[in-house]
Amino acid sequence: MLVLLIAAAIAASLLVELGLMVVRDQIEASQFDCEDERQMNGAFKRTSGGAW
């Protein structure tokens, strides 16, 4: 019974670690999207500012 409890605890901790890795990857991917959007907005502002 104790072995089963230990195995369940290990499995749960591995699932938590996997979940944290997925969340971290999603957060990093969304940060890259925001950086690209800011760079594009800066390019549009320079282009529109130079045309006037």
C-alpha angles and dihedrals in degrees: 000000000000091000090054091051092050092048091050091050092050092048091049093050091050091051090050091051091049091050092050091051091052092048091048091051091050092050092049091048092051091050090055090051091052092049091051091049092051091049091050091048090051091051092050092049092051092047095047092042092053093049094059 
